[in-house]
Amino acid sequence: MTSTPALGSVPAPTPAGPPAAGQPAAGGPATGPLAVGRRAAEQTGSRLDDWWARRLRTPLRMKLWYWGAPVGVTLLAAILRLWNLGSPHVLVFDETFYVKDAYTLMHFGYEGSWPDKADAQFAAGKTDIFTSDPSFVAHPPLGKWIISLGLAAFGAGNAFGWRVSTAVVGILAVLVLFLIARKLFRSTVVAPIAGLLLAVDGHAIVMSRVALLDNSVMFLALLAFGCILLDREWHATRLAAWVAERRAQGGDPAWGPALWWRPWLIAAGILTGLCAGVKWSGFYFLAFFAVYTVVVDIVARRRVGLPFYITGAILKQGPATFLLMVPIALVSYVATWTGWIVTKGGYYRNWAQATHMEWKGGLGWVPLWLQNLWHYQTEMYGYSIHLQVPHPYQSNPLTWLFMIRPTSMYYVGSTAGENGCTASSCSAAITSLGNPLIWWAAAAAVFYLVYRLIRYREWRVGLILTGLAAGYLPWLLYMNRTIFQFYSIAFEPYLILALAGVIAIILGKRTDPRWRRVRGLWLVGIFLVFVVAVSAFFWPIWIGQQVPFWFWQIHMWLPSWV
C-alpha cells in the first residue's frame, strides 16, 4: 500500500533491497518477458512532461516561463476586469455609499452629506451637490480612500473612475495569489492554475468591477498571508542557526530564543491593521495569523530538538510575536483615520467637547481626538452588530461555501425596443455569482484538506485553512445580522489555494508511474477546459451585458440564484 503524497512534496526514493526471486541483482541486465513487463511498469511521467522538458531545456526559456506565466494570468485578469468597466453608468448596489463617500473624503478629509436621491444627479455629472455636514459611516475610511484614487485620476463624472481602483486591486490580487502559490507549492505548474482560477472566477470578477470595500479587504489580507508564509521560512532558518551555534558553544538551548527581528511579521501586522482600516474584519486576520505563528513556532522548536518547545514558543517567543504584530497593527489602523483626525468637521470629531464628556482621572491625559475617535468606534460597533434590516439578497454564512444565495448587484429588465432590446424581453444583470465548477470543487477541496490536516498534519494545509478560517468563521457569530454572500471575497483566495492544492495531488509528479501521471493530467486538463467554458457562458451576467431574458434564465441553475 502506497502512502498518500503530500502537497508539494517529492516522493522519497524507495530503499534498495536484495533482488527478489527471478530478478537480476542491482545493476545487472534484465532479460526475458518479465523484464519487458517490468520496464513498462517502471515508466514514469508522460509524453507531455517530456515535451515540456524539451521546451524549457535552456535557462532563457525557463526564465521566460518563470516570469511570463504570472504576467500572462495577470493580463488575463486585467482584460476581464477592465473591459467596458464604465458600464453601467449608474451607481450599483452599495456604490451609492462608497463612491460618494470617497468623493467627499477627497474634498474634506471626512465623509460629507448628500441630498436625498442624489444618485441620478451624480451619475448625470452633477457631482458637486454634497455639503460639508458630516455623515455617520459604518466602516473605516481606507477603502474609500482607495476608491478616491480612481476618482482623482479620471473624475467623478466617469463611471470608469468610480471602479478602476477596485479593479486594479483585483488584478494585483491575481498576481499576488500566483506568487504565493508558487512559493507555497514550489511548482511552476500549480501556480499558473491557481492564478487562472482566480482570474476567471465570476465572483472575483464582479467584486473587482464594482466599487465596494470588500476587494480591498481581500487584497490586504492576502498580502499579510504572504508575509506569514515568508516568515515561516525566515524564522525556521534563524532558529536552527541559533540552536546550532548555542550547542556548538556547549550551551543548553533549553527554552530557545526570543527572536525580535522578524520583518515579515511586522509587515503582516501593518497589513492587517490597514485591512481593518477598510473593514473591521481585518482584525480577525490579525488574530488568526498571530495564533498560527505561535503554532508554527512550536513545531519549529520541536523540530530542532528544543526540550521545552511548547512553553518556549508560548511564554518566550509568544510575547515577542504579540508585540511585533499587534501594536503596529493598531497604529496602522488609527493612521487610516488621519483625514478625520487632522480636520475638525468629521462626525463625532468634537463629541467630547460638545457633550462635556471628556475623560477624567487617570484617563484625562488622553488627547481629545483619540477620545472622540474611541467614541466613534463604539457607535460603529453598536450599529454593526444590531444591523438586522431585512434584505432580499441577505444570506446565511453557512451557505457561502456552496454559493446558495449570490448577491444581485444590478438588474434591469427591458421589453422589445426598450434600451436597445432586440428580443421580446431582455435582462442586464451584475450578479456576484462565482463559477460554479470552481466554487463547488473548492468547497469539496476544503473538506478534503480538513481530513488531510487531521491525518497528516501538513503545514501547507494548515496555512491555507488558517486563511480560510480567518475570513469565514467569524461570520458564523453574526448569522442573525443582515450579511451577504459577497463578503466571501475576503476568503476566496484560500478557497482557490485549497483547490490548487488538491489539483497538485491529482497531477502528481513526473516521477509517478506513467498511468497515474497521465490520468492526473487528463483529469486536470478536462476540468480546466470546462472551467474556462463555464466562465465564458456566465460572462454576460457578471458585467451587466444586455441579453435575451431566456438567456439570463438558463444561468439561474438554482431557484435561490434568482
N, C-alpha and C positions, 0 to 999 in steps of 0.2 A: 504494500500500500504506500503510495507516494504522498508526501506532505503537501499541503496547500501552499502555493507560492505567496510570499509576502509582497505588499505593494512596493513596487520599485526595486525589489530585491533581485540579485543574481543568484541562481541556484548554485550551491556549492558542489564541487566535483565529488563523485562517489569514490570512496577509497578503494584502491585495488586490492583484490584478494587472490587466493590461489585459483587456477583455472578449474572450471567445472569439468566433469567427465565429458569427453568428446570435443573439448575446446582446446585450442593451442595455448601455449604459455604466452605471457605478455610479450609483445614484440614479435612473436612467431607468425608465420604465414597462416592464413586461413584459406582452406580449400573445401570444395565439395558443396552440395546443395544447401547444407545448413549454414555454411559461411555466406553464401549468396543471400539467404534469407536474413541473416544477422546484419549484413551490410545494409540491406534495405530497411531493416528495423532501426538501424542506428542513424539513418539520415535525419538531419536536423534543419531547422529553418524552413525557408520556402524559396521558390524562384523569385518572388518579389523581393525578398531580403537580398538575394544575390544581385539582382538588377539594381536595387537601391545602393548597395555597397559599391558597385561599379560606377554609379552616377556620382558618388561622393568620395571618389578614391583620391582626390587631391585636396590639400589643405585649403586652397582657394574655394573650391566647391563646398567644402564643409563650412567655411566661414560664411559663404553666401546663404546657405540653408540656415545656419545658426541665427543670422540676423534677418534674412529675408522672410522667414516664417512669421516672426512677430510683426514685421512691417505689413505682411500680406493680410493677416487676420485683422490688424488694426485698420487698414484701409477699407476692408470689407465692412467693419463696424462703422466706420465714418460714412460710407456711402449709405448704409441702411438707416443711419441716424440723422443725416443732414439732408437727404433727398427731400425736396419740397417741404422743408421744415416749417415754413411760414404758413402752411395751410393746415387747418382752417384759421382764418384771420379773425378769430374770436377767442376770448378767454375761456378755456375749457376747465371744468371741474374746479379744483382749488387754486388754479391760476388767478382766479378773481381776488384771492387774498395775497398770494406771494408776489405776483408781478407788481401789483400796485404798491404793496409794502416796500418792495425793493426800490421802486421809483422814488418814493418819499424818503427812504433811507439815504439815497444819493443827495437829496436836497437838504435834509435836516440832520442826518445822523441818527434819527429815530423814526419810527413809523408814524406818519401823519394820518389824517382822516380824509374820507371821500364822501361825496354826496350819495344819496340813495340812487340806485340804478345807474351807476357810473360806468358799468362795463361797456355798454354800447357806445357811449361817448368816447371812452378810452380807445376802443378798437377803431373808431372813426377818426382818430387822430387828435381828439381833444384831451390831451394827456395832462394838461396843467390846471385841472379843476379841483385839485386837492387843497386842503388847508393845513395850517401848522398845528391845529389841535391834535394832541396825541391820541393814538388808538391803542387799546389793550390788545396784546398779541399772546398767543398760546405757546409760541416756540421762540427760542433764542434767535439772534439775528444773522448768524454766519451764512446760513443757506441763502438768505435773501441778499446778502452782500454778494454772494457768488452770482446769483441771477442778475444783479445790478451791473456786473461787468459786461454782459451782453447788451443791456440797455444803454450803457455808456458808449459802447462801440458802434452800435447800429441804430440807436434811437428807440424811444418808447413807442413810436408810431409804427414800428416794423415788427410783425409777429415773429420773424426770424430772430430778431434781437431779444425777444422775450425768452426764447427757448435755447438759444445757441450755447449758453454757458452750461446748462444741464446736459445738452448733447455732448459737449466736449468732455464733461466729467464721465459720461457713459462710455465714450470712445476710449478714454485713458484707462477706464476700469478693465476693458478687454485686454489691453496691453499689460497692465499690472497682473491680471489673473494669469496670463500666458507666462510671464516671468516667474510667478510664484509656482505654477505647475511644473515648470522646467526645473526649478530648484527642488521642489518637493519630491517629484517622481524621478528626477535625474534622467529625463527622457526628452529627446527632441522630436518624438512622435506623439506622445501623450499630450505634451504642452500645446501643440497646434490644435489638437482635437478639443481640448478644454477651451481654448480661445475661440474656436469656431462655434462651439455650443453656446457660449455667452453672446457671441456676435450675432447669431441668427435667432436667438430666442425672442419670442414676441413680447414677453413681459419686460425684459431688459430693453428692448427697442422702444416700447411705449413709454417706459419711465425715463428714457433719455430724450423723448420728443415732446414732453410736457414739462412746464416749468414748476415742478413741485420740489420739495425738500429732500425726499427720501433717497434719490440717486446720490446726493452728496453724503448722506449718512453711510450708504453702502460703500462709496469710494474711500472715504477717510478710514472707515473700519477695516477695509481690505488692505489699505496701506499699513495700518497698525498690525494686522495679521501677518503681513510680510515681514515686518520688523521682529515680531515674536519668532517667526521661523528662522530668521538670521541670528537672533540672539541665542537660540538653542545651540547652534554650532560654535558661536563665539564663546559662550560660557563653558561648554564642554571642553574645548581645546585649552582654555586657560586654566580651568580647574585641574585637568590632567597634568599640565605643566607644573602647577603649584604643588600638587601632591608628589610628583616625581622629584622635584627639587627638594622638598622637605625630607623625603625619605633618603635621598642621596646624601643629605647632610646629617643623617642619623636621627632626625627628629620624628616625633609621633604626630601625624596629621590629625588624628582623633576626630574632632568636630569638623575639620576642614575650614576653609577661609570664608570670609565675607567679602565678596568681590564687589567693589563700589563702582568701578568704571565699566559699565555695561551700556554703551551708547545706543544700542538698538532698543533696549528697554526704555531709555529716556525718550527716544523718538516715538516709541509706542505710546508712552504717557502723553506726550504732546498731541499726537494724532487723535487719541481717544478723547482728550479734552476738547479739541476742535470739533470732533464728531458730535460730542454733547452740545457744542455750540450751535449745531444745526437742529438737532432734536435730542432730548434728554436720554433717549435710548442708547446714545453713545456711551453713557456711564456703565451700562451693562457690559459692553465690550471691555471696558477697563477692568471691571471686576472679574469677568471670566478669564481674560488673558492673564491677569495677575495670579489667579489661583492656578491656572495651567502652568505658569512659570515656576511656581513653587513645587508642583508635582514633578515637572521635568528636572528641577534641581535635585529632588530626592533621588530620582532614577540615576542621574549623572553621578551623584556621590556614591551611590551603591555600586555603580559600575567601576569606579576607580578604587573600590575597596575600603572606603572610609567606614569605620565601625559604627559611628553614630550618625548615619546618613539621614535619618528622618529628623531627629532633633536638631542636627546641624543645619539642615535646609530650612526648617521652620523657625527655629529660635535664633539662628545666627545670620543666615542669608535672607530669611524672610523679612525682617525689619528693613534691611538694606533695599530689598526689592520694592517694598512698600514706599520707602522714601524716594526711590528713583522714579517711581511711576505716578503715585497719587498726587503729591503736592504740585508737580509740574502740570499734571492734567487739570487740576483746579485753577492754576494760574492761566493756563491756555483758555479754559472755559471763560473765565472772567474777562480775558483780553478780547473775546469776541463781542463783548458789550461796550467796547471803547467808545463807539459813536454815542451811545446813550450816556456814558459816564462823563464825557467831556462837553456835552451840551446840557442845557437846562430845561428843555421843553418836553422831554420824554415822559411817557406815562409813569406815574408814581415817582418821578425823578425828585420831587420835593415833598414827598409824602410825610416824612418825619417832621419837617419844619411846619408844614401846613396843618398837621393834626396835633402838633406838640407832643409827639410820641417818641421823642429822642430817647435812645437807650441811656440808662442811668447806672450809677455804681461802677462795678468792675468792668462793664462794657461801654462806659461813657467815652473811652478813648477811640472807639471805632469810628472811622470817618463817616460823615452823613451820607455820602454817596453809596457807601457799602451797606449802611443800614437800610437805605431806600431800595437798593438792589436786592437785598435779602427779603424785604417785604414783597417785592415784585415776584420773586421766585416762589414764595409761599402762596401767593394768589394764583400764579400759573399752575402750581401743583394742584391746588384745590379745584380749579377749573377743569384740569385734565382728567382727574380721577372721577369726577362727577359728571362727565360728558356722557349722557345717555339719551341723546335726541335720536329717535328712530330715523333710519335712512334706508332706502330701498336696496342699496348695494352693500350694506354692512355685512360682515361675515364673521363667523366663529373661527378663531385661530386654530381650533382642532382640525379644520378642513383645509388649511392653507397648503399643506404639502400635496394635497390631491387636487388643488385648484378647482374647488367646487363652486365658488361664487366670485368670479373675477369682477373687477370694477368697470362699469361703463363710464368712461371719461367724457364721451361726446356721442351724440346720436341725433341725426336729422333725417326724417323721412320725407320723401317728395313723391309727387304724382307726375304723370306724363307731362312733359313740357315745363315743369317747375324745376328751377335750379339746374337746368340742363339735363334733366332726367329723360332718357330716350326709351325707357321701358314703361310698362303700365304703372309701376311704382318702384321707387329706389330707396336705398339706405346709404348713409355715410356715417361710419362709426369709428370711434377710437376706444378699443376695449383692452384693458391690461390683462390679456389672456396669453399665457405662455404657450410655447409649442408643446402640445400635449405629449408627444413622444419624449421630449426632453424632461418635462416635469414628472411624468409618471415613472419613467425609467429612473430618474434621480431619486424619487421617493423610495422606490424599491431598493436602490443602491444604499440609501441611508440605513434602512433596516438591516441590510446585509452587513454593512460596516459596523453597526452596533454589535451584531453577532461576532464579527471578527475581533472587535476590541475586547470583548469579554473572553474570547477563546485564545487569541494570540497576543493581545496587548501591544499592538503595533503603534509606534509613536505617530506615524503619519495619519493613521485613522483617528487617533486621539486628538490631534491638532485640528483636523477637518471638522470633527464633531464638536469640538470646543467652539469654533467659529459659528457653526450652525446653532448650537445651543445659546450662544450669546445673543444672536439676532432673533431667535424664535421663542425659546422657553419663557422669557419674561412676559410675553403677551398672554400666556395662559393664566396669568394672575388677573387679567383685565377682561375676562370673557363677557362681562356684563356691560362693558363700555361700548360706545359706537366706534368700531375699528374696521379696517378694510383689508382685503386681500393684498392690495398693492404695497402694504407695509413689508411684505415678504421680500421685496427687492433687497432689503438690508442683508438677508442671509442667502440670497440666490447664488452668489459666487461659491458658497460652500456646498450647496446642492450640486453645482457643476463640478466642483473638485471631487465630491463623493462619486458622481457618475464617472468622471475621468479615472478615478482610482479603480473602479470595477472594470472599466474598459481596459485598463492596464493589465488587470488579472486575466481577462479574456484573451487579450492579444498574446500574452506570454512573452517569451524571449526567443531570440534567434537560436539559442541553444536547446530549445524544446524539441521534442520529436516532431517530425515534419507533419504528421497527421494533425497534431494538436495545434501547431502554429498556423497551418493552412486554414483549419476550421475557425480559429480565432480571428484571422484576418478577414475571412468571408463574413463572419457574423458582424464584426465591427463595421466593415465596409458597407454592407447592406443597411445596417442601422443608420449610418451617417447619410447615405443617399436618401433614405426615407425622411430623415430629419430635415434635410435641405428642401425636399419636395413639399413637406408639410408647412414649412416656413413660407415657401413661395405661395402656397394655397391660402394661408391666413394673412399674408401681407396686406391686402386691401383693408381689412378691418383693424389693422394696427395703426394705419396712417390717416384714416378719415377719408379714404377714396370713395367716391360715389359708385355704387354697384347696384344691379337689379336686386330687388327685395328677396327674390328666391335665392340669389347667390349668397346674400348675407345669412339667410335662414339655414342653408346647408352647413354653415360653420358653427351653428349652435348645437353642438353634439349632445349637450346635457340641458335639460329644461332650466336648470339653475343658472346657465350662462346667459339667458335672455334678460 
